[in-house]
Amino acid sequence: MQENKSQLINYAMHAGIFLGLFWILKYLFVIGSTRILALNLIGSFLAIGTPLILYYFLIKYKTSITGNKMGYWHGVRFGITLFFFASILEAVMVFIHITWIDPAFVGKLYENMIETVKTFNLSETLLSSFENQPLPTPVNYIFSNVILADVFVGLILSLFIVPIVLRFNPQSTKSQIVNRKS
């Protein structure tokens, strides 16, 4: 089946707005958890929403755009593209956070990482390499820890969720509902 790349991009951008706004909401809990630790638990709980949103938009894309004729790799490409566009919105929020709201956030994050490495009693050379590593610039931090990480998560989730979506057939679901009512 020939896929329409412009429809894939357009729908992924549209859906990416919603996923990106969800990630911004989730990130607000990360920001708030520096003052109220209970918010970290809520933010972690919200992580369940990401695969559910991917599933929802894959179903919508399959049924409304491709006419229930979507291949496996087509679905994976959609998932990766969706996560890329959503990560751009999240990257804006992270940039605002680490540049203006809490410029010491990345430094504290790396200090915590060094403390964690110390608890594992790893070799001194590895520990000193972590300690001597310069802090990334905000752009480097956002590119590697937000955009690339989100796209990688999108790839992994898509590899598992696309087969589930491909098995979904709206016609059989409607007939099952009608048969149950009878």
TORLUM-326719 format. One record per residue: residue number from 0; residue in three letters; x, y, z of N, C-alpha, C in turn. Coordinates in nm, 3 decimals, decimal comma. Each point is the difference from the previous one (the first is absolute). Last residue first. Layout:
// TORLUM-326719
NUM | ALA | X | Y | Z | X | Y | Z | X | Y | Z
...
// end
This chain:
// TORLUM-326719
181 | SER | -2,815 | -0,811 | 2,147 | -0,110 | -0,088 | -0,045 | -0,036 | -0,105 | 0,100
180 | LYS | 0,371 | 0,309 | 0,044 | -0,128 | 0,064 | 0,032 | -0,117 | -0,092 | -0,036
179 | ARG | 0,443 | -0,128 | -0,108 | -0,017 | -0,002 | 0,146 | -0,135 | 0,059 | 0,040
178 | ASN | 0,134 | 0,010 | -0,456 | -0,033 | -0,137 | 0,042 | -0,022 | -0,009 | 0,151
177 | VAL | 0,142 | 0,413 | -0,185 | -0,137 | -0,028 | -0,043 | -0,041 | -0,139 | 0,047
176 | ILE | 0,444 | 0,124 | 0,075 | -0,088 | 0,079 | 0,086 | -0,146 | -0,028 | -0,035
175 | GLN | 0,327 | -0,196 | -0,271 | 0,001 | -0,061 | 0,133 | -0,092 | 0,074 | 0,096
174 | SER | 0,069 | 0,178 | -0,431 | -0,086 | -0,118 | -0,007 | -0,003 | -0,074 | 0,134
173 | LYS | 0,281 | 0,377 | -0,042 | -0,140 | 0,040 | -0,007 | -0,091 | -0,122 | -0,003
172 | THR | 0,460 | -0,076 | -0,015 | -0,036 | 0,053 | 0,131 | -0,147 | 0,042 | 0,002
171 | SER | 0,195 | -0,140 | -0,404 | -0,026 | -0,114 | 0,088 | -0,038 | 0,046 | 0,140
170 | GLN | 0,113 | 0,332 | -0,311 | -0,121 | -0,069 | -0,046 | -0,031 | -0,118 | 0,091
169 | PRO | 0,401 | 0,260 | 0,066 | -0,122 | 0,065 | 0,049 | -0,128 | -0,071 | -0,044
168 | ASN | 0,492 | -0,193 | 0,108 | -0,084 | 0,013 | -0,118 | -0,132 | 0,062 | 0,044
167 | PHE | 0,540 | -0,108 | 0,184 | -0,127 | 0,067 | 0,026 | -0,075 | 0,017 | -0,132
166 | ARG | 0,445 | -0,169 | 0,024 | -0,099 | -0,104 | 0,026 | -0,138 | 0,059 | 0,024
165 | LEU | 0,377 | 0,281 | -0,059 | -0,027 | -0,069 | -0,127 | -0,104 | -0,111 | 0,017
164 | VAL | 0,162 | 0,235 | 0,380 | -0,089 | 0,084 | -0,079 | -0,036 | -0,069 | -0,132
163 | ILE | 0,313 | -0,208 | 0,275 | -0,130 | -0,002 | 0,069 | -0,101 | 0,080 | -0,081
162 | PRO | 0,450 | 0,003 | -0,146 | -0,067 | -0,129 | -0,026 | -0,137 | -0,012 | 0,068
161 | VAL | 0,254 | 0,401 | 0,082 | -0,051 | -0,011 | -0,137 | -0,061 | -0,137 | -0,028
160 | ILE | 0,229 | 0,102 | 0,416 | -0,141 | 0,040 | -0,007 | -0,057 | -0,014 | -0,141
159 | PHE | 0,468 | -0,097 | 0,112 | -0,089 | -0,088 | 0,076 | -0,148 | 0,033 | -0,020
158 | LEU | 0,349 | 0,254 | -0,211 | 0,030 | -0,140 | -0,035 | -0,095 | -0,096 | 0,071
157 | SER | -0,013 | 0,462 | 0,106 | -0,065 | -0,031 | -0,127 | 0,024 | -0,145 | -0,041
156 | LEU | 0,218 | 0,172 | 0,386 | -0,144 | -0,019 | 0,023 | -0,072 | -0,038 | -0,130
155 | ILE | 0,460 | 0,101 | -0,035 | -0,020 | -0,121 | 0,080 | -0,150 | -0,026 | 0,022
154 | LEU | 0,122 | 0,400 | -0,224 | 0,036 | -0,118 | -0,079 | -0,032 | -0,128 | 0,077
153 | GLY | -0,055 | 0,406 | 0,226 | -0,101 | -0,016 | -0,103 | 0,026 | -0,121 | -0,088
152 | VAL | 0,323 | 0,124 | 0,314 | -0,115 | -0,058 | 0,069 | -0,114 | -0,023 | -0,100
151 | PHE | 0,370 | 0,226 | -0,166 | 0,036 | -0,139 | 0,030 | -0,115 | -0,071 | 0,070
150 | VAL | -0,047 | 0,457 | -0,078 | -0,009 | -0,073 | -0,127 | 0,036 | -0,147 | 0,021
149 | ASP | 0,049 | 0,287 | 0,370 | -0,141 | -0,017 | -0,035 | -0,016 | -0,079 | -0,130
148 | ALA | 0,438 | 0,114 | 0,137 | -0,059 | -0,097 | 0,093 | -0,147 | -0,025 | -0,034
147 | LEU | 0,233 | 0,333 | -0,242 | 0,045 | -0,134 | -0,037 | -0,060 | -0,107 | 0,092
146 | ILE | -0,116 | 0,449 | 0,106 | -0,042 | -0,035 | -0,136 | 0,043 | -0,142 | -0,036
145 | VAL | 0,123 | 0,150 | 0,441 | -0,143 | 0,018 | -0,026 | -0,034 | -0,053 | -0,139
144 | ASN | 0,449 | -0,011 | 0,177 | -0,085 | -0,054 | 0,107 | -0,149 | 0,019 | -0,023
143 | SER | 0,346 | 0,153 | -0,319 | 0,029 | -0,139 | 0,037 | -0,099 | -0,057 | 0,101
142 | PHE | -0,048 | 0,454 | -0,157 | 0,008 | -0,088 | -0,117 | 0,019 | -0,146 | 0,042
141 | ILE | 0,000 | 0,335 | 0,335 | -0,133 | -0,019 | -0,057 | 0,005 | -0,096 | -0,118
140 | TYR | 0,408 | 0,121 | 0,201 | -0,081 | -0,075 | 0,095 | -0,137 | -0,031 | -0,061
139 | ASN | 0,286 | 0,282 | -0,242 | 0,047 | -0,139 | -0,002 | -0,083 | -0,088 | 0,092
138 | VAL | -0,094 | 0,460 | 0,005 | -0,037 | -0,057 | -0,130 | 0,045 | -0,147 | -0,009
137 | PRO | 0,121 | 0,252 | 0,388 | -0,144 | -0,029 | -0,006 | -0,042 | -0,064 | -0,133
136 | THR | 0,495 | -0,098 | 0,143 | -0,073 | 0,125 | -0,021 | -0,150 | -0,032 | -0,003
135 | PRO | 0,321 | -0,323 | 0,283 | -0,040 | 0,033 | -0,137 | -0,066 | 0,137 | -0,006
134 | LEU | 0,391 | -0,141 | 0,356 | -0,145 | 0,000 | -0,015 | -0,036 | 0,035 | -0,144
133 | PRO | 0,471 | -0,245 | 0,108 | -0,066 | 0,131 | 0,009 | -0,152 | -0,014 | -0,018
132 | GLN | 0,347 | -0,367 | 0,219 | -0,078 | 0,027 | -0,121 | -0,067 | 0,136 | 0,012
131 | ASN | 0,255 | -0,231 | 0,343 | 0,072 | 0,098 | -0,082 | -0,073 | 0,036 | -0,128
130 | GLU | -0,171 | -0,330 | 0,311 | 0,016 | 0,126 | 0,073 | 0,067 | 0,108 | -0,084
129 | PHE | -0,052 | -0,442 | -0,175 | -0,131 | 0,063 | 0,020 | 0,015 | 0,137 | 0,066
128 | SER | 0,386 | -0,256 | -0,045 | -0,043 | 0,046 | -0,133 | -0,139 | 0,064 | 0,006
127 | SER | 0,180 | -0,194 | 0,391 | 0,067 | 0,127 | -0,032 | -0,039 | 0,049 | -0,139
126 | LEU | -0,169 | -0,419 | 0,137 | -0,054 | 0,106 | 0,084 | 0,063 | 0,134 | -0,033
125 | LEU | 0,173 | -0,380 | -0,210 | -0,135 | 0,029 | -0,050 | -0,063 | 0,114 | 0,078
124 | THR | 0,411 | -0,153 | 0,150 | 0,018 | 0,066 | -0,131 | -0,136 | 0,035 | -0,060
123 | GLU | 0,017 | -0,248 | 0,406 | 0,034 | 0,142 | 0,020 | 0,016 | 0,073 | -0,133
122 | SER | -0,325 | -0,437 | 0,042 | 0,142 | 0,034 | 0,003 | 0,021 | 0,151 | 0,012
121 | LEU | -0,452 | -0,175 | 0,203 | 0,068 | -0,028 | -0,126 | 0,145 | 0,046 | 0,009
120 | ASN | -0,407 | -0,018 | 0,328 | 0,141 | -0,035 | 0,022 | 0,070 | -0,043 | -0,128
119 | PHE | -0,462 | 0,175 | 0,091 | 0,024 | -0,129 | -0,065 | 0,144 | -0,049 | 0,017
118 | THR | -0,151 | 0,428 | 0,159 | -0,064 | -0,106 | 0,079 | 0,022 | -0,138 | -0,060
117 | LYS | 0,153 | 0,394 | -0,228 | 0,080 | -0,028 | 0,120 | -0,061 | -0,112 | 0,083
116 | VAL | -0,236 | 0,160 | -0,375 | 0,116 | -0,078 | -0,043 | 0,088 | -0,035 | 0,120
115 | THR | -0,359 | 0,285 | 0,080 | -0,049 | -0,134 | -0,030 | 0,115 | -0,091 | -0,043
114 | GLU | 0,090 | 0,454 | 0,065 | -0,025 | -0,065 | 0,129 | -0,050 | -0,143 | -0,020
113 | ILE | 0,053 | 0,263 | -0,382 | 0,131 | -0,033 | 0,056 | -0,016 | -0,069 | 0,135
112 | MET | -0,388 | 0,163 | -0,204 | 0,052 | -0,112 | -0,078 | 0,136 | -0,044 | 0,055
111 | ASN | -0,198 | 0,384 | 0,181 | -0,071 | -0,120 | 0,044 | 0,050 | -0,125 | -0,073
110 | GLU | 0,166 | 0,412 | -0,141 | 0,051 | -0,030 | 0,135 | -0,066 | -0,126 | 0,055
109 | TYR | -0,158 | 0,168 | -0,408 | 0,129 | -0,067 | -0,016 | 0,066 | -0,029 | 0,134
108 | LEU | -0,404 | 0,238 | 0,003 | -0,025 | -0,131 | -0,059 | 0,131 | -0,079 | -0,014
107 | LYS | 0,017 | 0,449 | 0,135 | -0,048 | -0,087 | 0,108 | -0,024 | -0,142 | -0,050
106 | GLY | 0,119 | 0,320 | -0,323 | 0,111 | -0,023 | 0,092 | -0,039 | -0,091 | 0,115
105 | VAL | -0,334 | 0,141 | -0,296 | 0,088 | -0,098 | -0,065 | 0,119 | -0,031 | 0,090
104 | PHE | -0,301 | 0,334 | 0,154 | -0,064 | -0,131 | -0,009 | 0,093 | -0,106 | -0,059
103 | ALA | 0,050 | 0,498 | 0,081 | 0,086 | -0,098 | 0,067 | -0,054 | -0,143 | -0,011
102 | PRO | -0,233 | 0,394 | -0,173 | 0,124 | -0,022 | -0,075 | 0,092 | -0,104 | 0,064
101 | ASP | -0,528 | 0,121 | 0,014 | 0,096 | -0,066 | 0,089 | 0,129 | -0,030 | -0,075
100 | ILE | -0,340 | 0,286 | -0,198 | -0,064 | -0,035 | 0,126 | 0,100 | -0,056 | 0,100
99 | TRP | 0,142 | 0,127 | -0,451 | -0,051 | 0,113 | 0,078 | -0,055 | -0,040 | 0,138
98 | THR | 0,218 | -0,319 | -0,309 | 0,063 | 0,128 | -0,031 | -0,044 | 0,111 | 0,095
97 | ILE | -0,170 | -0,453 | 0,007 | 0,142 | -0,004 | 0,035 | 0,073 | 0,130 | -0,032
96 | HIS | -0,480 | -0,040 | -0,088 | 0,030 | -0,042 | 0,136 | 0,148 | 0,012 | 0,034
95 | ILE | -0,152 | 0,083 | -0,441 | -0,045 | 0,107 | 0,090 | 0,038 | -0,034 | 0,144
94 | PHE | 0,082 | -0,332 | -0,314 | 0,090 | 0,114 | -0,021 | -0,036 | 0,116 | 0,092
93 | VAL | -0,282 | -0,373 | -0,010 | 0,125 | -0,032 | 0,071 | 0,098 | 0,115 | -0,015
92 | MET | -0,402 | 0,034 | -0,240 | -0,025 | 0,010 | 0,144 | 0,127 | -0,026 | 0,080
91 | VAL | 0,021 | -0,058 | -0,464 | -0,021 | 0,142 | 0,030 | -0,021 | 0,019 | 0,149
90 | ALA | 0,027 | -0,438 | -0,161 | 0,132 | 0,064 | 0,001 | -0,012 | 0,149 | 0,031
89 | GLU | -0,390 | -0,261 | -0,066 | 0,059 | -0,025 | 0,131 | 0,135 | 0,070 | 0,012
88 | LEU | -0,209 | 0,020 | -0,417 | -0,076 | 0,077 | 0,100 | 0,059 | -0,018 | 0,140
87 | ILE | 0,186 | -0,259 | -0,339 | 0,032 | 0,142 | -0,024 | -0,074 | 0,088 | 0,099
86 | SER | -0,086 | -0,464 | -0,011 | 0,123 | 0,034 | 0,073 | 0,041 | 0,145 | -0,023
85 | ALA | -0,367 | -0,190 | -0,237 | -0,035 | 0,025 | 0,140 | 0,122 | 0,042 | 0,080
84 | PHE | 0,065 | -0,129 | -0,447 | -0,071 | 0,128 | 0,007 | -0,042 | 0,034 | 0,143
83 | PHE | 0,211 | -0,418 | -0,072 | 0,091 | 0,109 | -0,035 | -0,070 | 0,135 | 0,013
82 | PHE | -0,250 | -0,395 | 0,060 | 0,083 | 0,030 | 0,116 | 0,099 | 0,112 | -0,031
81 | LEU | -0,270 | -0,151 | -0,356 | -0,085 | 0,057 | 0,106 | 0,085 | 0,041 | 0,120
80 | THR | 0,211 | -0,240 | -0,339 | -0,027 | 0,138 | -0,042 | -0,086 | 0,072 | 0,103
79 | ILE | 0,082 | -0,457 | 0,066 | 0,125 | 0,075 | 0,015 | -0,022 | 0,147 | -0,035
78 | GLY | -0,364 | -0,291 | -0,070 | 0,031 | 0,014 | 0,142 | 0,127 | 0,082 | 0,024
77 | PHE | -0,120 | -0,110 | -0,447 | -0,094 | 0,096 | 0,058 | 0,032 | 0,025 | 0,148
76 | ARG | 0,245 | -0,333 | -0,219 | 0,040 | 0,135 | -0,046 | -0,093 | 0,107 | 0,056
75 | VAL | -0,116 | -0,444 | 0,083 | 0,119 | 0,036 | 0,077 | 0,049 | 0,139 | -0,040
74 | GLY | -0,356 | -0,183 | -0,245 | -0,042 | 0,036 | 0,136 | 0,117 | 0,041 | 0,087
73 | HIS | 0,095 | -0,163 | -0,426 | -0,074 | 0,126 | -0,016 | -0,044 | 0,050 | 0,138
72 | TRP | 0,190 | -0,423 | -0,032 | 0,102 | 0,106 | 0,000 | -0,061 | 0,138 | -0,023
71 | TYR | -0,298 | -0,377 | -0,006 | 0,074 | 0,007 | 0,127 | 0,096 | 0,117 | 0,002
70 | GLY | -0,419 | 0,058 | -0,322 | 0,099 | -0,104 | 0,022 | 0,074 | 0,023 | 0,131
69 | MET | -0,517 | 0,138 | -0,170 | 0,128 | 0,051 | 0,046 | 0,093 | -0,118 | 0,023
68 | LYS | -0,506 | 0,108 | -0,143 | 0,102 | -0,067 | -0,080 | 0,137 | 0,058 | 0,034
67 | ASN | -0,453 | 0,151 | 0,149 | 0,030 | -0,132 | 0,057 | 0,101 | -0,079 | -0,082
66 | GLY | -0,097 | 0,462 | -0,100 | -0,112 | -0,087 | -0,035 | 0,022 | -0,144 | 0,042
65 | THR | 0,278 | 0,413 | 0,072 | 0,043 | -0,106 | -0,091 | -0,113 | -0,094 | -0,041
64 | ILE | -0,090 | 0,380 | 0,288 | 0,089 | 0,048 | -0,106 | 0,034 | -0,111 | -0,100
63 | SER | -0,294 | -0,073 | 0,387 | -0,049 | 0,117 | -0,073 | 0,090 | 0,043 | -0,116
62 | THR | 0,093 | -0,394 | 0,285 | -0,139 | -0,005 | -0,045 | -0,040 | 0,119 | -0,086
61 | LYS | 0,445 | -0,035 | 0,185 | -0,027 | -0,119 | -0,081 | -0,142 | 0,004 | -0,056
60 | TYR | 0,133 | 0,340 | 0,300 | 0,071 | 0,012 | -0,127 | -0,034 | -0,117 | -0,092
59 | LYS | -0,170 | -0,011 | 0,438 | -0,065 | 0,107 | -0,077 | 0,065 | 0,014 | -0,138
58 | ILE | 0,201 | -0,301 | 0,299 | -0,133 | -0,049 | -0,041 | -0,069 | 0,103 | -0,087
57 | LEU | 0,403 | 0,130 | 0,191 | 0,024 | -0,102 | -0,103 | -0,132 | -0,057 | -0,052
56 | PHE | -0,013 | 0,300 | 0,361 | 0,025 | 0,069 | -0,126 | 0,037 | -0,097 | -0,112
55 | TYR | -0,081 | -0,178 | 0,436 | -0,119 | 0,073 | -0,048 | 0,025 | 0,063 | -0,136
54 | TYR | 0,365 | -0,207 | 0,221 | -0,099 | -0,098 | -0,047 | -0,121 | 0,070 | -0,060
53 | LEU | 0,320 | 0,271 | 0,208 | 0,052 | -0,055 | -0,125 | -0,099 | -0,100 | -0,058
52 | ILE | -0,103 | 0,166 | 0,420 | -0,020 | 0,104 | -0,102 | 0,053 | -0,048 | -0,134
51 | LEU | 0,075 | -0,279 | 0,365 | -0,143 | 0,005 | -0,030 | -0,031 | 0,104 | -0,107
50 | PRO | 0,443 | -0,044 | 0,170 | -0,036 | -0,108 | -0,092 | -0,148 | -0,002 | -0,034
49 | THR | 0,133 | 0,345 | 0,303 | 0,071 | 0,009 | -0,128 | -0,032 | -0,117 | -0,093
48 | GLY | -0,162 | 0,043 | 0,465 | -0,077 | 0,065 | -0,106 | 0,067 | 0,001 | -0,135
47 | ILE | 0,196 | -0,153 | 0,416 | -0,086 | -0,101 | -0,061 | -0,077 | 0,059 | -0,118
46 | ALA | 0,264 | 0,271 | 0,289 | 0,078 | -0,064 | -0,107 | -0,080 | -0,110 | -0,071
45 | LEU | -0,147 | 0,246 | 0,394 | -0,043 | 0,052 | -0,129 | 0,078 | -0,062 | -0,117
44 | PHE | 0,117 | -0,096 | 0,453 | -0,125 | -0,066 | -0,036 | -0,049 | 0,045 | -0,137
43 | SER | 0,372 | 0,215 | 0,185 | 0,036 | -0,137 | -0,040 | -0,125 | -0,077 | -0,043
42 | GLY | -0,063 | 0,429 | 0,176 | 0,067 | 0,008 | -0,130 | 0,040 | -0,137 | -0,052
41 | ILE | -0,175 | 0,029 | 0,433 | -0,106 | 0,027 | -0,098 | 0,060 | 0,007 | -0,140
40 | LEU | 0,301 | -0,043 | 0,353 | -0,079 | -0,122 | -0,013 | -0,110 | 0,017 | -0,105
39 | ASN | 0,253 | 0,374 | 0,118 | 0,082 | -0,092 | -0,077 | -0,073 | -0,131 | -0,023
38 | LEU | -0,182 | 0,332 | 0,282 | -0,025 | 0,027 | -0,142 | 0,083 | -0,091 | -0,089
37 | ALA | 0,053 | 0,007 | 0,475 | -0,114 | -0,080 | -0,043 | -0,031 | 0,022 | -0,148
36 | LEU | 0,337 | 0,256 | 0,239 | 0,043 | -0,131 | -0,047 | -0,115 | -0,087 | -0,050
35 | ILE | 0,089 | 0,537 | 0,013 | -0,097 | -0,091 | 0,060 | 0,027 | -0,140 | -0,056
34 | ARG | 0,296 | 0,339 | -0,128 | -0,050 | 0,060 | 0,124 | -0,096 | -0,092 | 0,075
33 | THR | 0,197 | -0,125 | -0,414 | 0,117 | 0,050 | 0,072 | -0,042 | 0,063 | 0,133
32 | SER | -0,316 | -0,160 | -0,324 | 0,048 | -0,102 | 0,094 | 0,128 | 0,043 | 0,071
31 | GLY | -0,220 | 0,254 | -0,353 | -0,061 | 0,015 | 0,132 | 0,053 | -0,098 | 0,102
30 | ILE | 0,144 | -0,030 | -0,451 | 0,044 | 0,128 | 0,055 | -0,053 | 0,017 | 0,142
29 | VAL | -0,149 | -0,372 | -0,234 | 0,143 | -0,014 | 0,028 | 0,054 | 0,127 | 0,064
28 | PHE | -0,440 | 0,005 | -0,154 | 0,010 | -0,076 | 0,124 | 0,146 | -0,025 | 0,038
27 | LEU | -0,086 | 0,205 | -0,407 | -0,033 | 0,094 | 0,108 | 0,001 | -0,071 | 0,135
26 | TYR | 0,049 | -0,255 | -0,391 | 0,124 | 0,067 | 0,038 | -0,024 | 0,104 | 0,110
25 | LYS | -0,370 | -0,224 | -0,193 | 0,079 | -0,095 | 0,079 | 0,129 | 0,066 | 0,049
24 | LEU | -0,264 | 0,248 | -0,293 | -0,070 | -0,017 | 0,128 | 0,079 | -0,092 | 0,092
23 | ILE | 0,160 | 0,040 | -0,430 | 0,023 | 0,126 | 0,072 | -0,068 | -0,007 | 0,136
22 | TRP | -0,076 | -0,354 | -0,292 | 0,135 | -0,007 | 0,056 | 0,035 | 0,129 | 0,076
21 | PHE | -0,409 | -0,013 | -0,230 | -0,004 | -0,096 | 0,110 | 0,137 | -0,009 | 0,067
20 | LEU | -0,030 | 0,256 | -0,386 | -0,066 | 0,069 | 0,111 | -0,013 | -0,092 | 0,121
19 | GLY | 0,173 | -0,190 | -0,392 | 0,093 | 0,099 | 0,054 | -0,060 | 0,076 | 0,117
18 | LEU | -0,273 | -0,297 | -0,240 | 0,097 | -0,075 | 0,079 | 0,100 | 0,095 | 0,064
17 | PHE | -0,311 | 0,195 | -0,291 | -0,067 | -0,054 | 0,119 | 0,096 | -0,078 | 0,089
16 | ILE | 0,163 | 0,167 | -0,410 | -0,040 | 0,114 | 0,086 | -0,062 | -0,053 | 0,129
15 | GLY | 0,105 | -0,305 | -0,343 | 0,115 | 0,040 | 0,080 | -0,028 | 0,118 | 0,090
14 | ALA | -0,313 | -0,153 | -0,326 | -0,002 | -0,083 | 0,121 | 0,115 | 0,035 | 0,092
13 | HIS | -0,010 | 0,227 | -0,410 | -0,125 | 0,028 | 0,072 | -0,004 | -0,078 | 0,131
12 | MET | 0,354 | -0,089 | -0,291 | 0,015 | 0,134 | 0,058 | -0,123 | 0,035 | 0,082
11 | ALA | -0,014 | -0,401 | -0,237 | 0,096 | -0,011 | 0,110 | 0,023 | 0,136 | 0,065
10 | TYR | -0,267 | -0,019 | -0,384 | -0,071 | -0,057 | 0,114 | 0,092 | -0,015 | 0,120
9 | ASN | 0,191 | 0,165 | -0,401 | -0,105 | 0,091 | 0,048 | -0,071 | -0,056 | 0,123
8 | ILE | 0,324 | -0,272 | -0,219 | 0,062 | 0,115 | 0,067 | -0,107 | 0,092 | 0,058
7 | LEU | -0,151 | -0,363 | -0,256 | 0,067 | -0,050 | 0,120 | 0,059 | 0,116 | 0,078
6 | GLN | -0,185 | 0,094 | -0,416 | -0,105 | -0,027 | 0,098 | 0,061 | -0,050 | 0,131
5 | SER | 0,289 | 0,066 | -0,359 | -0,048 | 0,130 | 0,047 | -0,113 | -0,019 | 0,102
4 | LYS | 0,187 | -0,380 | -0,219 | 0,089 | 0,057 | 0,101 | -0,049 | 0,134 | 0,052
3 | ASN | -0,245 | -0,440 | -0,199 | 0,002 | 0,142 | -0,031 | 0,079 | 0,069 | 0,111
2 | GLU | 0,035 | -0,529 | -0,188 | -0,040 | 0,090 | 0,105 | 0,011 | 0,145 | -0,047
1 | GLN | -0,085 | -0,502 | -0,242 | 0,073 | 0,126 | -0,010 | -0,050 | 0,094 | 0,110
0 | MET | 0,008 | -0,558 | -0,018 | -0,083 | 0,119 | 0,000 | 0,087 | 0,124 | 0,000
// end
